[in-house]
Amino acid sequence: MRLSEDKVRRIAERLHDELEQQGLLRYKERLGAKHGEGRAARVKHLYDYIVTDLQQEAEIDAEVEQVLATYSRDIKGTERDILFRKHKEEIARKRGYIL
């Protein structure tokens, strides 16, 4: 995974807090819940979603690397970048993954 767990956690926390501050999402705390308990659960849910998404993209990247490895010649530089992007878009589309 490209991002550390700590960075993903901070992204999830910031996303949660920004959405709440902008009034795009409103949350009610469960009766009897400790202060911040609901926030922690919501941030954990966002964290899990982000990690799953990053893992799916990593799987796509690995599949693209396998495709590029089948080429009969070495592909380098800009050509490799272009082919990588095109294969990645194709594989992602087939899987229903939005880049």
C-alpha positions as CSV (number, residue, x, y, z in Angstrom):
1,M,0.0,0.0,0.0
2,R,1.3,3.4,-0.9
3,L,0.2,5.2,2.3
4,S,1.1,4.2,5.8
5,E,-1.7,3.2,8.2
6,D,-1.2,6.4,10.2
7,K,-1.6,8.6,7.1
8,V,-4.8,6.7,6.1
9,R,-6.1,7.2,9.6
10,R,-5.4,10.9,9.5
11,I,-7.1,11.2,6.1
12,A,-10.2,9.4,7.5
13,E,-10.3,11.6,10.6
14,R,-9.9,14.8,8.5
15,L,-12.5,13.6,6.0
16,H,-15.0,12.9,8.8
17,D,-14.3,16.3,10.5
18,E,-14.5,18.3,7.3
19,L,-17.8,16.8,6.2
20,E,-19.3,17.4,9.6
21,Q,-18.0,21.0,9.9
22,Q,-19.3,21.9,6.5
23,G,-22.7,20.6,7.5
24,L,-22.7,17.9,4.8
25,L,-23.2,15.2,7.4
26,R,-24.9,15.3,10.8
27,Y,-24.5,12.7,13.4
28,K,-26.4,11.9,16.5
29,E,-24.6,10.2,19.4
30,R,-26.1,7.0,20.6
31,L,-27.8,7.4,24.0
32,G,-25.4,6.4,26.8
33,A,-22.4,6.5,24.5
34,K,-19.1,7.9,25.8
35,H,-18.0,11.2,24.3
36,G,-16.3,10.6,21.0
37,E,-17.2,6.9,20.8
38,G,-19.5,7.4,17.8
39,R,-16.8,9.5,16.0
40,A,-14.2,6.8,16.5
41,A,-16.5,4.2,15.0
42,R,-17.3,6.4,12.0
43,V,-13.6,7.2,11.5
44,K,-12.8,3.5,11.7
45,H,-15.5,2.8,9.0
46,L,-14.0,5.5,6.7
47,Y,-10.5,4.1,7.4
48,D,-11.6,0.5,6.5
49,Y,-13.2,1.8,3.3
50,I,-10.1,3.7,2.2
51,V,-7.8,0.8,3.0
52,T,-10.0,-1.6,0.9
53,D,-10.0,0.9,-2.0
54,L,-6.2,1.2,-1.9
55,Q,-5.9,-2.6,-1.8
56,Q,-8.1,-2.9,-4.9
57,E,-6.0,-0.3,-6.7
58,A,-2.8,-2.1,-5.7
59,E,-4.2,-5.4,-7.1
60,I,-5.0,-3.6,-10.4
61,D,-1.5,-2.2,-10.5
62,A,0.0,-5.7,-9.9
63,E,-2.2,-7.1,-12.8
64,V,-1.0,-4.2,-15.1
65,E,2.6,-5.1,-14.2
66,Q,2.0,-8.7,-15.2
67,V,0.6,-7.5,-18.5
68,L,3.6,-5.3,-19.2
69,A,5.9,-8.1,-18.3
70,T,4.5,-10.1,-21.2
71,Y,5.7,-7.6,-23.7
72,S,8.6,-9.1,-25.8
73,R,10.8,-6.0,-25.4
74,D,11.8,-3.8,-22.5
75,I,9.4,-0.8,-22.2
76,K,10.8,2.3,-20.5
77,G,10.1,5.9,-19.8
78,T,7.1,7.7,-21.3
79,E,6.1,4.7,-23.4
80,R,5.8,2.5,-20.2
81,D,3.9,5.2,-18.4
82,I,1.4,5.5,-21.3
83,L,0.9,1.8,-21.6
84,F,0.6,1.4,-17.8
85,R,-2.1,4.0,-17.7
86,K,-4.0,2.6,-20.6
87,H,-3.9,-1.0,-19.3
88,K,-4.8,0.2,-15.8
89,E,-7.9,2.1,-17.1
90,E,-9.0,-1.0,-19.1
91,I,-8.6,-3.4,-16.2
92,A,-10.3,-1.0,-13.8
93,R,-13.2,-0.6,-16.2
94,K,-13.6,-4.3,-16.5
95,R,-13.6,-4.7,-12.7
96,G,-16.1,-1.8,-12.3
97,Y,-13.5,0.2,-10.3
98,I,-13.5,3.9,-10.8
99,L,-10.1,5.6,-10.9
